[in-house]
Amino acid sequence: MSEHRNGEVLTAFLLGGVIGAALGILFAPASGKVTRERLNDWLEEKGENAKEALEKLESEIKKKKEQLMKN
């Protein structure tokens, strides 16, 4: 139960960080075009990071599954 709750807290923390960063970029003193470009670049980078993290998690889950199936 505690592990599940920790996951929820971490997810909420990360989501809050993403929203805060996006709002910070949107309200920064820059032209609309520059702001949109920055936001687009930032979102692409974070999307790639998330994709890599999910691929790593998927790999770890597969390894654990294989270990469980052997036992």
PyMOL Python script that loads the backbone (N, CA, C, O; Angstrom):
from pymol import cmd

cmd.read_pdbstr("""\
ATOM      1  N   MET A   1       0.820  -1.191   0.000  1.00  0.00           N
ATOM      2  CA  MET A   1       0.000   0.000   0.000  1.00  0.00           C
ATOM      3  C   MET A   1       0.863   1.253   0.000  1.00  0.00           C
ATOM      4  O   MET A   1       0.570   2.210  -0.717  1.00  0.00           O
ATOM      5  N   SER A   2       1.910   1.253   0.790  1.00  0.00           N
ATOM      6  CA  SER A   2       2.785   2.416   0.884  1.00  0.00           C
ATOM      7  C   SER A   2       3.476   2.698  -0.450  1.00  0.00           C
ATOM      8  O   SER A   2       3.624   3.855  -0.843  1.00  0.00           O
ATOM      9  N   GLU A   3       3.899   1.636  -1.147  1.00  0.00           N
ATOM     10  CA  GLU A   3       4.563   1.820  -2.438  1.00  0.00           C
ATOM     11  C   GLU A   3       3.614   2.455  -3.441  1.00  0.00           C
ATOM     12  O   GLU A   3       4.016   3.314  -4.226  1.00  0.00           O
ATOM     13  N   HIS A   4       2.352   2.031  -3.417  1.00  0.00           N
ATOM     14  CA  HIS A   4       1.355   2.590  -4.333  1.00  0.00           C
ATOM     15  C   HIS A   4       1.176   4.081  -4.051  1.00  0.00           C
ATOM     16  O   HIS A   4       1.098   4.886  -4.979  1.00  0.00           O
ATOM     17  N   ARG A   5       1.112   4.439  -2.793  1.00  0.00           N
ATOM     18  CA  ARG A   5       0.937   5.841  -2.398  1.00  0.00           C
ATOM     19  C   ARG A   5       2.154   6.668  -2.807  1.00  0.00           C
ATOM     20  O   ARG A   5       2.013   7.803  -3.261  1.00  0.00           O
ATOM     21  N   ASN A   6       3.344   6.102  -2.646  1.00  0.00           N
ATOM     22  CA  ASN A   6       4.558   6.810  -3.049  1.00  0.00           C
ATOM     23  C   ASN A   6       4.541   7.099  -4.543  1.00  0.00           C
ATOM     24  O   ASN A   6       4.968   8.169  -4.975  1.00  0.00           O
ATOM     25  N   GLY A   7       4.053   6.154  -5.329  1.00  0.00           N
ATOM     26  CA  GLY A   7       3.953   6.353  -6.772  1.00  0.00           C
ATOM     27  C   GLY A   7       3.003   7.479  -7.124  1.00  0.00           C
ATOM     28  O   GLY A   7       3.263   8.259  -8.040  1.00  0.00           O
ATOM     29  N   GLU A   8       1.894   7.564  -6.391  1.00  0.00           N
ATOM     30  CA  GLU A   8       0.938   8.638  -6.630  1.00  0.00           C
ATOM     31  C   GLU A   8       1.545   9.994  -6.284  1.00  0.00           C
ATOM     32  O   GLU A   8       1.355  10.971  -7.008  1.00  0.00           O
ATOM     33  N   VAL A   9       2.268  10.044  -5.183  1.00  0.00           N
ATOM     34  CA  VAL A   9       2.897  11.296  -4.765  1.00  0.00           C
ATOM     35  C   VAL A   9       3.940  11.725  -5.791  1.00  0.00           C
ATOM     36  O   VAL A   9       4.008  12.899  -6.157  1.00  0.00           O
ATOM     37  N   LEU A  10       4.743  10.789  -6.250  1.00  0.00           N
ATOM     38  CA  LEU A  10       5.763  11.104  -7.247  1.00  0.00           C
ATOM     39  C   LEU A  10       5.124  11.589  -8.544  1.00  0.00           C
ATOM     40  O   LEU A  10       5.587  12.562  -9.139  1.00  0.00           O
ATOM     41  N   THR A  11       4.070  10.921  -8.981  1.00  0.00           N
ATOM     42  CA  THR A  11       3.375  11.320 -10.197  1.00  0.00           C
ATOM     43  C   THR A  11       2.811  12.731 -10.061  1.00  0.00           C
ATOM     44  O   THR A  11       2.952  13.550 -10.968  1.00  0.00           O
ATOM     45  N   ALA A  12       2.177  13.010  -8.931  1.00  0.00           N
ATOM     46  CA  ALA A  12       1.617  14.345  -8.704  1.00  0.00           C
ATOM     47  C   ALA A  12       2.721  15.401  -8.686  1.00  0.00           C
ATOM     48  O   ALA A  12       2.554  16.487  -9.240  1.00  0.00           O
ATOM     49  N   PHE A  13       3.837  15.083  -8.055  1.00  0.00           N
ATOM     50  CA  PHE A  13       4.963  16.015  -7.992  1.00  0.00           C
ATOM     51  C   PHE A  13       5.497  16.311  -9.390  1.00  0.00           C
ATOM     52  O   PHE A  13       5.722  17.470  -9.739  1.00  0.00           O
ATOM     53  N   LEU A  14       5.698  15.265 -10.188  1.00  0.00           N
ATOM     54  CA  LEU A  14       6.225  15.452 -11.543  1.00  0.00           C
ATOM     55  C   LEU A  14       5.245  16.229 -12.415  1.00  0.00           C
ATOM     56  O   LEU A  14       5.647  17.112 -13.173  1.00  0.00           O
ATOM     57  N   LEU A  15       3.963  15.900 -12.305  1.00  0.00           N
ATOM     58  CA  LEU A  15       2.949  16.602 -13.087  1.00  0.00           C
ATOM     59  C   LEU A  15       2.911  18.079 -12.708  1.00  0.00           C
ATOM     60  O   LEU A  15       2.796  18.942 -13.578  1.00  0.00           O
ATOM     61  N   GLY A  16       3.006  18.367 -11.429  1.00  0.00           N
ATOM     62  CA  GLY A  16       3.045  19.754 -10.980  1.00  0.00           C
ATOM     63  C   GLY A  16       4.250  20.493 -11.529  1.00  0.00           C
ATOM     64  O   GLY A  16       4.153  21.659 -11.912  1.00  0.00           O
ATOM     65  N   GLY A  17       5.389  19.810 -11.566  1.00  0.00           N
ATOM     66  CA  GLY A  17       6.596  20.414 -12.122  1.00  0.00           C
ATOM     67  C   GLY A  17       6.448  20.726 -13.596  1.00  0.00           C
ATOM     68  O   GLY A  17       6.865  21.789 -14.057  1.00  0.00           O
ATOM     69  N   VAL A  18       5.856  19.808 -14.333  1.00  0.00           N
ATOM     70  CA  VAL A  18       5.649  20.011 -15.772  1.00  0.00           C
ATOM     71  C   VAL A  18       4.713  21.193 -16.008  1.00  0.00           C
ATOM     72  O   VAL A  18       4.985  22.053 -16.846  1.00  0.00           O
ATOM     73  N   ILE A  19       3.619  21.227 -15.269  1.00  0.00           N
ATOM     74  CA  ILE A  19       2.656  22.322 -15.431  1.00  0.00           C
ATOM     75  C   ILE A  19       3.298  23.655 -15.049  1.00  0.00           C
ATOM     76  O   ILE A  19       3.129  24.652 -15.750  1.00  0.00           O
ATOM     77  N   GLY A  20       4.027  23.671 -13.948  1.00  0.00           N
ATOM     78  CA  GLY A  20       4.687  24.898 -13.511  1.00  0.00           C
ATOM     79  C   GLY A  20       5.707  25.395 -14.515  1.00  0.00           C
ATOM     80  O   GLY A  20       5.781  26.592 -14.792  1.00  0.00           O
ATOM     81  N   ALA A  21       6.489  24.484 -15.057  1.00  0.00           N
ATOM     82  CA  ALA A  21       7.495  24.873 -16.047  1.00  0.00           C
ATOM     83  C   ALA A  21       6.832  25.419 -17.313  1.00  0.00           C
ATOM     84  O   ALA A  21       7.282  26.418 -17.874  1.00  0.00           O
ATOM     85  N   ALA A  22       5.770  24.765 -17.754  1.00  0.00           N
ATOM     86  CA  ALA A  22       5.068  25.228 -18.951  1.00  0.00           C
ATOM     87  C   ALA A  22       4.479  26.617 -18.726  1.00  0.00           C
ATOM     88  O   ALA A  22       4.568  27.480 -19.599  1.00  0.00           O
ATOM     89  N   LEU A  23       3.882  26.833 -17.567  1.00  0.00           N
ATOM     90  CA  LEU A  23       3.330  28.158 -17.267  1.00  0.00           C
ATOM     91  C   LEU A  23       4.431  29.210 -17.177  1.00  0.00           C
ATOM     92  O   LEU A  23       4.249  30.343 -17.622  1.00  0.00           O
ATOM     93  N   GLY A  24       5.560  28.838 -16.608  1.00  0.00           N
ATOM     94  CA  GLY A  24       6.685  29.761 -16.528  1.00  0.00           C
ATOM     95  C   GLY A  24       7.172  30.180 -17.896  1.00  0.00           C
ATOM     96  O   GLY A  24       7.486  31.349 -18.124  1.00  0.00           O
ATOM     97  N   ILE A  25       7.232  29.233 -18.798  1.00  0.00           N
ATOM     98  CA  ILE A  25       7.661  29.544 -20.164  1.00  0.00           C
ATOM     99  C   ILE A  25       6.627  30.431 -20.858  1.00  0.00           C
ATOM    100  O   ILE A  25       6.977  31.388 -21.549  1.00  0.00           O
ATOM    101  N   LEU A  26       5.350  30.099 -20.662  1.00  0.00           N
ATOM    102  CA  LEU A  26       4.293  30.868 -21.320  1.00  0.00           C
ATOM    103  C   LEU A  26       4.238  32.318 -20.844  1.00  0.00           C
ATOM    104  O   LEU A  26       3.938  33.219 -21.628  1.00  0.00           O
ATOM    105  N   PHE A  27       4.523  32.543 -19.578  1.00  0.00           N
ATOM    106  CA  PHE A  27       4.422  33.893 -19.034  1.00  0.00           C
ATOM    107  C   PHE A  27       5.758  34.635 -18.991  1.00  0.00           C
ATOM    108  O   PHE A  27       5.835  35.740 -18.454  1.00  0.00           O
ATOM    109  N   ALA A  28       6.780  34.052 -19.538  1.00  0.00           N
ATOM    110  CA  ALA A  28       8.090  34.704 -19.590  1.00  0.00           C
ATOM    111  C   ALA A  28       8.030  35.871 -20.574  1.00  0.00           C
ATOM    112  O   ALA A  28       7.289  35.818 -21.556  1.00  0.00           O
ATOM    113  N   PRO A  29       8.799  36.912 -20.318  1.00  0.00           N
ATOM    114  CA  PRO A  29       8.765  38.080 -21.211  1.00  0.00           C
ATOM    115  C   PRO A  29       9.506  37.807 -22.524  1.00  0.00           C
ATOM    116  O   PRO A  29      10.686  38.133 -22.656  1.00  0.00           O
ATOM    117  N   ALA A  30       8.825  37.223 -23.465  1.00  0.00           N
ATOM    118  CA  ALA A  30       9.381  36.957 -24.794  1.00  0.00           C
ATOM    119  C   ALA A  30       8.233  37.053 -25.794  1.00  0.00           C
ATOM    120  O   ALA A  30       7.063  37.033 -25.413  1.00  0.00           O
ATOM    121  N   SER A  31       8.574  37.155 -27.059  1.00  0.00           N
ATOM    122  CA  SER A  31       7.526  37.230 -28.076  1.00  0.00           C
ATOM    123  C   SER A  31       6.773  35.905 -28.136  1.00  0.00           C
ATOM    124  O   SER A  31       7.278  34.869 -27.704  1.00  0.00           O
ATOM    125  N   GLY A  32       5.581  35.954 -28.670  1.00  0.00           N
ATOM    126  CA  GLY A  32       4.758  34.752 -28.761  1.00  0.00           C
ATOM    127  C   GLY A  32       5.428  33.653 -29.568  1.00  0.00           C
ATOM    128  O   GLY A  32       5.382  32.482 -29.190  1.00  0.00           O
ATOM    129  N   LYS A  33       6.049  34.027 -30.672  1.00  0.00           N
ATOM    130  CA  LYS A  33       6.702  33.034 -31.521  1.00  0.00           C
ATOM    131  C   LYS A  33       7.855  32.369 -30.779  1.00  0.00           C
ATOM    132  O   LYS A  33       7.985  31.146 -30.805  1.00  0.00           O
ATOM    133  N   VAL A  34       8.690  33.165 -30.118  1.00  0.00           N
ATOM    134  CA  VAL A  34       9.831  32.621 -29.374  1.00  0.00           C
ATOM    135  C   VAL A  34       9.336  31.724 -28.244  1.00  0.00           C
ATOM    136  O   VAL A  34       9.885  30.648 -28.008  1.00  0.00           O
ATOM    137  N   THR A  35       8.297  32.175 -27.552  1.00  0.00           N
ATOM    138  CA  THR A  35       7.750  31.390 -26.441  1.00  0.00           C
ATOM    139  C   THR A  35       7.215  30.055 -26.937  1.00  0.00           C
ATOM    140  O   THR A  35       7.469  29.019 -26.322  1.00  0.00           O
ATOM    141  N   ARG A  36       6.484  30.068 -28.031  1.00  0.00           N
ATOM    142  CA  ARG A  36       5.947  28.817 -28.580  1.00  0.00           C
ATOM    143  C   ARG A  36       7.069  27.880 -29.013  1.00  0.00           C
ATOM    144  O   ARG A  36       6.987  26.670 -28.803  1.00  0.00           O
ATOM    145  N   GLU A  37       8.116  28.438 -29.615  1.00  0.00           N
ATOM    146  CA  GLU A  37       9.257  27.608 -30.024  1.00  0.00           C
ATOM    147  C   GLU A  37       9.942  26.988 -28.811  1.00  0.00           C
ATOM    148  O   GLU A  37      10.291  25.807 -28.817  1.00  0.00           O
ATOM    149  N   ARG A  38      10.131  27.799 -27.772  1.00  0.00           N
ATOM    150  CA  ARG A  38      10.750  27.281 -26.545  1.00  0.00           C
ATOM    151  C   ARG A  38       9.899  26.180 -25.924  1.00  0.00           C
ATOM    152  O   ARG A  38      10.407  25.134 -25.520  1.00  0.00           O
ATOM    153  N   LEU A  39       8.600  26.437 -25.856  1.00  0.00           N
ATOM    154  CA  LEU A  39       7.689  25.453 -25.269  1.00  0.00           C
ATOM    155  C   LEU A  39       7.683  24.172 -26.089  1.00  0.00           C
ATOM    156  O   LEU A  39       7.688  23.074 -25.531  1.00  0.00           O
ATOM    157  N   ASN A  40       7.673  24.306 -27.401  1.00  0.00           N
ATOM    158  CA  ASN A  40       7.693  23.136 -28.273  1.00  0.00           C
ATOM    159  C   ASN A  40       8.976  22.332 -28.080  1.00  0.00           C
ATOM    160  O   ASN A  40       8.931  21.107 -27.964  1.00  0.00           O
ATOM    161  N   ASP A  41      10.114  23.016 -28.046  1.00  0.00           N
ATOM    162  CA  ASP A  41      11.395  22.335 -27.832  1.00  0.00           C
ATOM    163  C   ASP A  41      11.424  21.640 -26.479  1.00  0.00           C
ATOM    164  O   ASP A  41      11.872  20.498 -26.368  1.00  0.00           O
ATOM    165  N   TRP A  42      10.944  22.333 -25.453  1.00  0.00           N
ATOM    166  CA  TRP A  42      10.941  21.780 -24.095  1.00  0.00           C
ATOM    167  C   TRP A  42      10.049  20.543 -24.027  1.00  0.00           C
ATOM    168  O   TRP A  42      10.425  19.530 -23.439  1.00  0.00           O
ATOM    169  N   LEU A  43       8.858  20.634 -24.637  1.00  0.00           N
ATOM    170  CA  LEU A  43       7.939  19.497 -24.619  1.00  0.00           C
ATOM    171  C   LEU A  43       8.503  18.307 -25.391  1.00  0.00           C
ATOM    172  O   LEU A  43       8.339  17.163 -24.968  1.00  0.00           O
ATOM    173  N   GLU A  44       9.157  18.561 -26.506  1.00  0.00           N
ATOM    174  CA  GLU A  44       9.781  17.471 -27.261  1.00  0.00           C
ATOM    175  C   GLU A  44      10.853  16.785 -26.427  1.00  0.00           C
ATOM    176  O   GLU A  44      10.939  15.557 -26.409  1.00  0.00           O
ATOM    177  N   GLU A  45      11.672  17.578 -25.737  1.00  0.00           N
ATOM    178  CA  GLU A  45      12.727  17.010 -24.889  1.00  0.00           C
ATOM    179  C   GLU A  45      12.125  16.170 -23.769  1.00  0.00           C
ATOM    180  O   GLU A  45      12.580  15.056 -23.509  1.00  0.00           O
ATOM    181  N   LYS A  46      11.108  16.703 -23.109  1.00  0.00           N
ATOM    182  CA  LYS A  46      10.486  15.974 -22.001  1.00  0.00           C
ATOM    183  C   LYS A  46       9.773  14.728 -22.515  1.00  0.00           C
ATOM    184  O   LYS A  46       9.748  13.702 -21.835  1.00  0.00           O
ATOM    185  N   GLY A  47       9.200  14.811 -23.701  1.00  0.00           N
ATOM    186  CA  GLY A  47       8.558  13.647 -24.298  1.00  0.00           C
ATOM    187  C   GLY A  47       9.564  12.536 -24.570  1.00  0.00           C
ATOM    188  O   GLY A  47       9.285  11.365 -24.316  1.00  0.00           O
ATOM    189  N   GLU A  48      10.730  12.903 -25.083  1.00  0.00           N
ATOM    190  CA  GLU A  48      11.788  11.918 -25.326  1.00  0.00           C
ATOM    191  C   GLU A  48      12.267  11.307 -24.014  1.00  0.00           C
ATOM    192  O   GLU A  48      12.486  10.099 -23.926  1.00  0.00           O
ATOM    193  N   ASN A  49      12.431  12.157 -22.985  1.00  0.00           N
ATOM    194  CA  ASN A  49      12.849  11.645 -21.678  1.00  0.00           C
ATOM    195  C   ASN A  49      11.827  10.666 -21.121  1.00  0.00           C
ATOM    196  O   ASN A  49      12.189   9.621 -20.579  1.00  0.00           O
ATOM    197  N   ALA A  50      10.550  11.005 -21.256  1.00  0.00           N
ATOM    198  CA  ALA A  50       9.494  10.126 -20.766  1.00  0.00           C
ATOM    199  C   ALA A  50       9.484   8.814 -21.551  1.00  0.00           C
ATOM    200  O   ALA A  50       9.301   7.742 -20.974  1.00  0.00           O
ATOM    201  N   LYS A  51       9.679   8.903 -22.854  1.00  0.00           N
ATOM    202  CA  LYS A  51       9.700   7.703 -23.693  1.00  0.00           C
ATOM    203  C   LYS A  51      10.844   6.783 -23.276  1.00  0.00           C
ATOM    204  O   LYS A  51      10.665   5.570 -23.163  1.00  0.00           O
ATOM    205  N   GLU A  52      12.016   7.366 -23.048  1.00  0.00           N
ATOM    206  CA  GLU A  52      13.169   6.568 -22.619  1.00  0.00           C
ATOM    207  C   GLU A  52      12.916   5.926 -21.259  1.00  0.00           C
ATOM    208  O   GLU A  52      13.266   4.766 -21.043  1.00  0.00           O
ATOM    209  N   ALA A  53      12.310   6.677 -20.346  1.00  0.00           N
ATOM    210  CA  ALA A  53      12.018   6.140 -19.012  1.00  0.00           C
ATOM    211  C   ALA A  53      11.017   4.992 -19.100  1.00  0.00           C
ATOM    212  O   ALA A  53      11.160   3.991 -18.399  1.00  0.00           O
ATOM    213  N   LEU A  54      10.012   5.130 -19.949  1.00  0.00           N
ATOM    214  CA  LEU A  54       9.023   4.063 -20.109  1.00  0.00           C
ATOM    215  C   LEU A  54       9.639   2.821 -20.747  1.00  0.00           C
ATOM    216  O   LEU A  54       9.312   1.698 -20.364  1.00  0.00           O
ATOM    217  N   GLU A  55      10.523   3.018 -21.713  1.00  0.00           N
ATOM    218  CA  GLU A  55      11.193   1.876 -22.333  1.00  0.00           C
ATOM    219  C   GLU A  55      12.060   1.141 -21.314  1.00  0.00           C
ATOM    220  O   GLU A  55      12.105  -0.089 -21.303  1.00  0.00           O
ATOM    221  N   LYS A  56      12.741   1.891 -20.467  1.00  0.00           N
ATOM    222  CA  LYS A  56      13.564   1.285 -19.418  1.00  0.00           C
ATOM    223  C   LYS A  56      12.683   0.519 -18.437  1.00  0.00           C
ATOM    224  O   LYS A  56      13.014  -0.601 -18.048  1.00  0.00           O
ATOM    225  N   LEU A  57      11.570   1.114 -18.041  1.00  0.00           N
ATOM    226  CA  LEU A  57      10.649   0.453 -17.121  1.00  0.00           C
ATOM    227  C   LEU A  57      10.086  -0.821 -17.741  1.00  0.00           C
ATOM    228  O   LEU A  57       9.977  -1.847 -17.070  1.00  0.00           O
ATOM    229  N   GLU A  58       9.733  -0.755 -19.010  1.00  0.00           N
ATOM    230  CA  GLU A  58       9.210  -1.925 -19.705  1.00  0.00           C
ATOM    231  C   GLU A  58      10.246  -3.048 -19.719  1.00  0.00           C
ATOM    232  O   GLU A  58       9.908  -4.211 -19.498  1.00  0.00           O
ATOM    233  N   SER A  59      11.496  -2.702 -19.977  1.00  0.00           N
ATOM    234  CA  SER A  59      12.573  -3.688 -19.991  1.00  0.00           C
ATOM    235  C   SER A  59      12.740  -4.328 -18.618  1.00  0.00           C
ATOM    236  O   SER A  59      12.903  -5.543 -18.509  1.00  0.00           O
ATOM    237  N   GLU A  60      12.700  -3.505 -17.571  1.00  0.00           N
ATOM    238  CA  GLU A  60      12.844  -4.027 -16.215  1.00  0.00           C
ATOM    239  C   GLU A  60      11.683  -4.950 -15.855  1.00  0.00           C
ATOM    240  O   GLU A  60      11.883  -5.977 -15.207  1.00  0.00           O
ATOM    241  N   ILE A  61      10.485  -4.590 -16.269  1.00  0.00           N
ATOM    242  CA  ILE A  61       9.317  -5.426 -15.988  1.00  0.00           C
ATOM    243  C   ILE A  61       9.439  -6.764 -16.704  1.00  0.00           C
ATOM    244  O   ILE A  61       9.126  -7.807 -16.130  1.00  0.00           O
ATOM    245  N   LYS A  62       9.890  -6.743 -17.949  1.00  0.00           N
ATOM    246  CA  LYS A  62      10.068  -7.991 -18.694  1.00  0.00           C
ATOM    247  C   LYS A  62      11.097  -8.890 -18.021  1.00  0.00           C
ATOM    248  O   LYS A  62      10.907 -10.103 -17.942  1.00  0.00           O
ATOM    249  N   LYS A  63      12.188  -8.296 -17.533  1.00  0.00           N
ATOM    250  CA  LYS A  63      13.212  -9.080 -16.838  1.00  0.00           C
ATOM    251  C   LYS A  63      12.645  -9.717 -15.583  1.00  0.00           C
ATOM    252  O   LYS A  63      12.893 -10.891 -15.308  1.00  0.00           O
ATOM    253  N   LYS A  64      11.884  -8.942 -14.821  1.00  0.00           N
ATOM    254  CA  LYS A  64      11.283  -9.466 -13.587  1.00  0.00           C
ATOM    255  C   LYS A  64      10.288 -10.576 -13.911  1.00  0.00           C
ATOM    256  O   LYS A  64      10.209 -11.574 -13.194  1.00  0.00           O
ATOM    257  N   LYS A  65       9.539 -10.401 -14.977  1.00  0.00           N
ATOM    258  CA  LYS A  65       8.566 -11.412 -15.385  1.00  0.00           C
ATOM    259  C   LYS A  65       9.283 -12.710 -15.740  1.00  0.00           C
ATOM    260  O   LYS A  65       8.858 -13.791 -15.333  1.00  0.00           O
ATOM    261  N   GLU A  66      10.373 -12.600 -16.500  1.00  0.00           N
ATOM    262  CA  GLU A  66      11.141 -13.786 -16.877  1.00  0.00           C
ATOM    263  C   GLU A  66      11.716 -14.477 -15.648  1.00  0.00           C
ATOM    264  O   GLU A  66      11.732 -15.706 -15.579  1.00  0.00           O
ATOM    265  N   GLN A  67      12.188 -13.699 -14.679  1.00  0.00           N
ATOM    266  CA  GLN A  67      12.720 -14.282 -13.447  1.00  0.00           C
ATOM    267  C   GLN A  67      11.630 -15.021 -12.689  1.00  0.00           C
ATOM    268  O   GLN A  67      11.869 -16.108 -12.163  1.00  0.00           O
ATOM    269  N   LEU A  68      10.449 -14.449 -12.629  1.00  0.00           N
ATOM    270  CA  LEU A  68       9.342 -15.092 -11.928  1.00  0.00           C
ATOM    271  C   LEU A  68       8.898 -16.368 -12.637  1.00  0.00           C
ATOM    272  O   LEU A  68       8.540 -17.351 -11.988  1.00  0.00           O
ATOM    273  N   MET A  69       8.923 -16.351 -13.951  1.00  0.00           N
ATOM    274  CA  MET A  69       8.498 -17.523 -14.723  1.00  0.00           C
ATOM    275  C   MET A  69       9.482 -18.674 -14.557  1.00  0.00           C
ATOM    276  O   MET A  69       9.083 -19.836 -14.641  1.00  0.00           O
ATOM    277  N   LYS A  70      10.761 -18.376 -14.321  1.00  0.00           N
ATOM    278  CA  LYS A  70      11.765 -19.423 -14.136  1.00  0.00           C
ATOM    279  C   LYS A  70      11.605 -20.116 -12.795  1.00  0.00           C
ATOM    280  O   LYS A  70      11.929 -21.296 -12.659  1.00  0.00           O
ATOM    281  N   ASN A  71      11.108 -19.394 -11.812  1.00  0.00           N
ATOM    282  CA  ASN A  71      10.977 -19.958 -10.462  1.00  0.00           C
ATOM    283  C   ASN A  71       9.705 -20.665 -10.284  1.00  0.00           C
ATOM    284  O   ASN A  71       9.439 -21.197  -9.206  1.00  0.00           O
TER     285      ASN A  71
END
""", "prot")
cmd.dss("prot")
cmd.show_as("cartoon", "prot")
cmd.util.cbc("prot")
cmd.orient("prot")
